[in-house]
Amino acid sequence: MRRDALPFYRVMAYVTGVFLLVLCVAMFIRYGPADDPTMSQIVSPIHGWLYVVYLIATGLLVYQRQWKTSWVVFIALAGTIPFASFAAERFVVTKAREHARVR
């Protein structure tokens, strides 16, 4: 019995999205009036590794559901644009539920 990849993807979409927003704040602090790189030096590698796990979750989901390859690009890029991973997560859940009803 194989596990459904959707819950793993959903968690990673939210975690990656939140850390991307934190990274945006950190970059503002680094290059803004505070001129302090400390926060971005901590958050940047964390977001980077979380994004790698997000890509793995995306790949597993698309492979398991046998979705179009073009969706991989859309979903993967969503982890690089603030708030986009949240929108992509909604899109993916909607498509997964539609796909489940068709079967």
Buried (B, 14 or more C-beta within 10 A) or exposed (E): EEEEBBEBBBBBBBBBBBBBBBBBEBBEBBEEEEEEBEBBEEBBEEBEEBBEBBBBBBBBBBEBBEBEEEBBEBBBEBBEEEEBBBEBBEBBBEBBEEEEEEE
